[in-house]
Amino acid sequence: MASVLVQQATHPSCFRTDRDGPGFEALCDDIERTDILVDQASRRGDIKDENHTSRFDADKDKTKFRQYDTASDRVKRFYLEQHTKQTVAYNLKARADFHYKTRAEMSIWEAIERLDSLIDESDPDTDLSQIQHLLQSAEAMRRDGCPRWMQVTGLIHDLGKLLFFFDAQGQWDVVGDTFVVGCAFDDKIIYGKNSFSANPDVHNPVYSTENGIYHPGCGLENVMISWGHDEYLYHVVKDQSILPPEALAMIRYHSFYPWHQQGAYRKFMNEDDEKMLKAVKWFNPYDLYSKSDDKPCVEKLKPYYMELIDEFFPNKVIKW
């Protein structure tokens, strides 16, 4: 049975081409604009780590990124659906489904090209393709002298968006700020606790308690983060790469804004998570502010990044 599933998944038809790629990317841009506002607010009182301060964005006016007239209503509608449907039951099912089948088998570079073909150039801030945006993030890290493992992490960090074109139920289980399920929803989640009023977990006698199914100091590795492109890619690469723990944290937590920008869920952290928090904060500006950089030449840069991919992904073909 497993072999049949793999054969079905590797066929090109496993990608849902009926889904609205440009519309999906437009929503991603609206969400990113909100995240930038959160980032700006948190940076005002943030103490910088001089060893991990991005330099490429020092002279950029960050208020000019992501200006949308309709962003607020679309983002509010999106988060209302996400906060209603991201339950413990759904998250358990999503993880079980992940391990149940392989959706596709392809190399990292092939995955980048496929994402590029599925999402058109719909970004109002730039006419860059998806490949060029990923290269911008990686190149900004490269210019700042970030380690090679971090450069390749910047290159792949959005590949989890392929989930939208596999078997995701909608946009709400692919993108958006992530949060912990299985305990009371934190006030610091975007739009606050009120937006979860229709989520059945609110009425669960265990899931609605402060610690829920967890205990203080258990470590974020042991909590369930709402399912989406971050969590999906994390599970794809953690056993198929030799990326260090910091890179895996950057992938898994880069949309975990209640934690890395708002200070939520500190009670569940262990000593290791303190290091991972610094890593994610180091990564964050390269994710948010690199889209105004010069347009990269894909063919010129491809050999360098193919070398990086080979260095950190021993298997050429990845199971998605």
C-alpha positions as CSV (number, residue, x, y, z in Angstrom):
1,M,0.0,0.0,0.0
2,A,2.8,2.4,0.9
3,S,4.5,2.0,-2.5
4,V,1.2,2.8,-4.2
5,L,0.9,6.0,-2.2
6,V,4.4,7.1,-3.1
7,Q,3.8,6.4,-6.8
8,Q,0.6,8.5,-6.7
9,A,2.3,11.3,-4.8
10,T,5.4,11.5,-7.1
11,H,3.2,11.9,-10.2
12,P,3.0,15.6,-11.3
13,S,-0.8,15.5,-10.8
14,C,-0.1,15.4,-7.0
15,F,0.1,19.2,-7.2
16,R,-3.3,20.9,-7.1
17,T,-3.1,23.3,-10.0
18,D,-6.7,24.3,-9.4
19,R,-5.7,26.4,-6.4
20,D,-5.3,30.2,-6.7
21,G,-1.5,30.7,-6.5
22,P,-1.6,34.5,-6.9
23,G,-4.4,34.9,-4.4
24,F,-2.5,32.8,-2.0
25,E,0.6,34.9,-2.4
26,A,-1.4,38.1,-2.0
27,L,-2.7,36.8,1.4
28,C,0.9,35.9,2.4
29,D,1.9,39.5,1.5
30,D,-0.9,41.0,3.7
31,I,0.1,38.7,6.6
32,E,3.7,39.7,6.2
33,R,2.8,43.4,6.3
34,T,1.1,42.8,9.7
35,D,4.2,40.9,10.9
36,I,6.4,43.8,9.9
37,L,4.4,46.1,12.1
38,V,4.7,43.7,15.0
39,D,8.5,43.5,14.3
40,Q,8.9,47.3,14.3
41,A,7.0,47.7,17.5
42,S,9.0,45.0,19.3
43,R,12.4,46.3,18.0
44,R,11.8,49.7,19.7
45,G,12.6,48.2,23.1
46,D,14.7,45.3,21.9
47,I,18.3,44.9,23.1
48,K,20.4,44.0,20.1
49,D,22.9,41.1,20.1
50,E,25.9,42.8,18.4
51,N,27.1,39.4,17.1
52,H,23.8,38.7,15.4
53,T,22.6,42.1,14.1
54,S,21.6,42.2,10.5
55,R,23.4,45.0,8.5
56,F,21.9,44.8,5.1
57,D,18.7,46.5,6.3
58,A,20.2,49.2,8.4
59,D,19.4,52.1,6.0
60,K,16.0,50.8,4.9
61,D,12.8,52.7,5.6
62,K,10.8,49.7,6.9
63,T,7.5,51.7,6.9
64,K,7.4,51.5,3.1
65,F,7.1,47.7,2.9
66,R,3.7,46.1,2.3
67,Q,1.2,48.9,1.8
68,Y,-2.2,47.5,1.1
69,D,-5.6,49.3,1.2
70,T,-7.5,46.0,1.8
71,A,-5.0,44.2,4.1
72,S,-6.9,44.7,7.3
73,D,-10.2,43.0,6.4
74,R,-8.6,40.2,4.5
75,V,-6.2,39.4,7.3
76,K,-8.9,39.6,9.9
77,R,-11.1,37.1,8.0
78,F,-8.1,34.8,7.5
79,Y,-7.2,34.8,11.2
80,L,-10.8,34.3,12.3
81,E,-10.9,31.1,10.2
82,Q,-7.4,30.0,11.4
83,H,-8.2,30.6,15.0
84,T,-11.5,28.7,14.7
85,K,-10.1,25.6,12.9
86,Q,-6.6,25.1,14.5
87,T,-7.6,22.6,17.1
88,V,-5.7,19.9,18.9
89,A,-7.7,17.3,17.0
90,Y,-6.8,18.9,13.6
91,N,-3.1,19.2,14.6
92,L,-2.9,15.5,15.6
93,K,-4.5,14.5,12.3
94,A,-2.2,16.8,10.3
95,R,0.8,15.2,11.8
96,A,-0.5,11.7,11.3
97,D,-1.3,12.5,7.7
98,F,2.2,13.9,7.2
99,H,3.8,10.5,8.3
100,Y,1.2,8.5,6.4
101,K,2.3,9.3,2.9
102,T,4.9,10.9,0.7
103,R,3.4,13.7,-1.3
104,A,6.2,14.1,-3.8
105,E,9.9,13.2,-4.3
106,M,12.1,15.8,-5.7
107,S,15.3,17.7,-5.0
108,I,15.4,21.0,-3.1
109,W,16.1,23.0,-6.3
110,E,13.3,21.2,-8.1
111,A,11.0,22.2,-5.1
112,I,12.1,25.8,-5.5
113,E,11.3,25.8,-9.2
114,R,7.9,24.1,-8.6
115,L,6.9,26.7,-6.1
116,D,8.0,29.4,-8.5
117,S,5.7,27.9,-11.2
118,L,2.7,27.6,-8.9
119,I,2.8,31.1,-7.5
120,D,2.8,33.9,-10.2
121,E,4.6,37.2,-9.8
122,S,1.8,38.8,-7.8
123,D,3.8,40.8,-5.2
124,P,3.2,44.6,-5.4
125,D,6.5,45.4,-3.8
126,T,8.6,43.7,-6.4
127,D,8.4,42.0,-9.8
128,L,10.6,39.2,-8.5
129,S,9.7,35.5,-8.8
130,Q,9.7,33.2,-5.9
131,I,13.2,31.9,-6.7
132,Q,14.5,35.4,-6.7
133,H,12.9,36.2,-3.4
134,L,14.4,33.2,-1.8
135,L,17.8,34.1,-3.3
136,Q,17.4,37.7,-1.9
137,S,17.0,36.3,1.6
138,A,20.0,34.0,1.2
139,E,22.2,36.6,-0.5
140,A,21.5,39.2,2.2
141,M,22.8,36.6,4.8
142,R,25.8,35.9,2.6
143,R,26.7,39.6,2.3
144,D,26.4,39.9,6.1
145,G,28.8,37.0,6.6
146,C,26.3,34.6,8.0
147,P,27.3,31.0,8.1
148,R,26.7,28.7,5.1
149,W,24.1,26.7,7.0
150,M,22.1,29.9,7.6
151,Q,22.3,30.9,3.9
152,V,20.8,27.6,2.8
153,T,18.1,28.0,5.5
154,G,17.3,31.4,4.0
155,L,17.1,29.8,0.6
156,I,14.6,27.1,1.6
157,H,12.6,28.7,4.4
158,D,9.4,29.2,2.4
159,L,9.3,25.9,0.7
160,G,6.7,24.7,3.1
161,K,4.2,26.8,1.1
162,L,4.1,23.8,-1.3
163,L,1.7,22.3,1.3
164,F,-1.0,24.6,-0.1
165,F,-0.7,22.8,-3.5
166,F,-0.6,19.3,-1.9
167,D,-3.4,18.4,0.6
168,A,-3.9,21.4,2.8
169,Q,-7.5,22.1,3.7
170,G,-7.2,25.8,2.8
171,Q,-4.9,28.8,3.4
172,W,-5.5,28.7,7.2
173,D,-3.4,25.6,7.7
174,V,-0.5,26.8,5.6
175,V,0.3,30.4,6.5
176,G,-0.2,33.0,9.2
177,D,1.3,33.5,12.6
178,T,1.6,30.3,14.6
179,F,0.8,29.6,18.2
180,V,0.6,26.7,20.7
181,V,-2.5,24.4,20.7
182,G,-3.3,22.2,23.7
183,C,-3.3,25.0,26.3
184,A,-5.2,28.3,26.8
185,F,-4.8,30.6,23.8
186,D,-2.5,33.4,24.7
187,D,-3.5,37.0,24.7
188,K,-0.4,37.9,22.7
189,I,-1.6,35.9,19.7
190,I,-2.7,38.3,16.9
191,Y,-6.2,39.6,17.5
192,G,-6.2,38.1,21.0
193,K,-8.3,35.5,22.8
194,N,-11.6,36.8,21.5
195,S,-10.9,35.5,18.0
196,F,-10.8,31.9,19.3
197,S,-14.4,32.0,20.6
198,A,-15.6,29.5,18.0
199,N,-12.7,27.1,18.5
200,P,-14.0,24.0,20.4
201,D,-10.8,23.8,22.4
202,V,-11.8,26.9,24.3
203,H,-14.5,24.7,26.1
204,N,-12.2,21.7,26.7
205,P,-11.5,21.3,30.4
206,V,-7.9,20.5,29.8
207,Y,-7.0,22.4,26.6
208,S,-8.4,25.6,28.1
209,T,-6.2,25.6,31.2
210,E,-3.0,27.7,31.5
211,N,-0.6,24.8,30.9
212,G,-3.0,22.5,29.2
213,I,-1.4,19.2,28.2
214,Y,2.1,20.6,28.9
215,H,4.2,21.5,32.0
216,P,6.5,24.5,32.6
217,G,10.0,24.0,31.3
218,C,9.0,21.1,29.1
219,G,10.8,22.6,26.1
220,L,9.2,23.9,22.9
221,E,10.3,20.8,21.1
222,N,7.6,19.0,23.2
223,V,4.7,21.4,22.5
224,M,2.4,21.3,19.5
225,I,2.7,24.4,17.3
226,S,-0.3,25.2,15.0
227,W,0.2,23.3,11.7
228,G,1.3,25.3,8.7
229,H,4.2,25.7,6.2
230,D,6.8,26.3,9.0
231,E,5.9,23.1,10.9
232,Y,5.5,21.1,7.7
233,L,9.0,22.1,6.3
234,Y,10.5,21.5,9.7
235,H,9.3,17.9,9.7
236,V,10.4,17.5,6.0
237,V,14.0,18.6,6.6
238,K,14.8,17.6,10.2
239,D,15.5,14.0,9.3
240,Q,16.7,14.6,5.7
241,S,19.4,17.2,6.3
242,I,22.4,17.8,8.5
243,L,21.3,21.4,9.3
244,P,22.1,22.4,12.9
245,P,19.4,22.9,15.5
246,E,19.5,26.7,15.0
247,A,18.5,26.3,11.4
248,L,15.7,23.9,12.3
249,A,14.5,26.5,14.8
250,M,14.6,29.2,12.2
251,I,12.4,27.1,9.9
252,R,10.0,25.9,12.6
253,Y,9.5,29.2,14.5
254,H,9.8,32.0,12.0
255,S,6.1,32.6,12.0
256,F,5.8,32.0,15.8
257,Y,5.5,35.8,16.4
258,P,3.7,35.5,19.8
259,W,6.9,33.8,21.0
260,H,9.8,35.5,19.3
261,Q,8.4,39.0,19.2
262,Q,5.7,39.2,21.9
263,G,7.2,37.2,24.7
264,A,4.5,34.5,25.0
265,Y,5.1,30.9,26.0
266,R,8.3,31.6,27.9
267,K,7.1,29.3,30.7
268,F,7.4,26.3,28.4
269,M,11.0,27.1,27.4
270,N,14.1,25.2,28.5
271,E,17.7,26.2,28.4
272,D,18.1,25.1,24.8
273,D,15.2,27.3,23.7
274,E,17.0,30.4,24.9
275,K,19.6,29.8,22.2
276,M,17.0,29.0,19.6
277,L,15.2,32.3,20.4
278,K,18.3,34.3,19.6
279,A,18.7,32.3,16.4
280,V,15.1,33.1,15.2
281,K,15.5,36.8,16.1
282,W,18.7,36.8,14.0
283,F,16.9,35.3,11.1
284,N,13.8,37.4,11.2
285,P,14.9,40.6,9.5
286,Y,16.3,38.7,6.5
287,D,12.9,37.1,6.1
288,L,11.0,40.4,6.4
289,Y,13.1,43.1,4.8
290,S,15.2,41.6,1.9
291,K,12.6,42.1,-0.8
292,S,13.9,45.6,-1.8
293,D,17.4,44.3,-2.6
294,D,18.6,44.2,-6.2
295,K,17.2,41.5,-8.5
296,P,19.4,38.4,-8.3
297,C,20.5,36.5,-11.3
298,V,19.3,33.0,-10.8
299,E,21.6,31.3,-13.3
300,K,24.7,33.1,-12.0
301,L,23.9,32.2,-8.3
302,K,22.6,28.7,-8.9
303,P,26.0,26.8,-8.8
304,Y,26.8,28.4,-5.4
305,Y,23.5,27.4,-3.9
306,M,23.5,24.0,-5.5
307,E,26.8,23.4,-3.7
308,L,25.2,24.6,-0.4
309,I,22.3,22.3,-0.9
310,D,24.6,19.3,-1.6
311,E,26.5,20.2,1.6
312,F,23.6,20.1,3.9
313,F,21.2,17.6,2.2
314,P,23.1,14.3,1.7
315,N,20.2,12.8,-0.2
316,K,19.6,14.4,-3.6
317,V,15.9,13.4,-3.6
318,I,13.8,14.6,-0.7
319,K,10.5,13.0,0.4
320,W,7.9,15.7,0.6
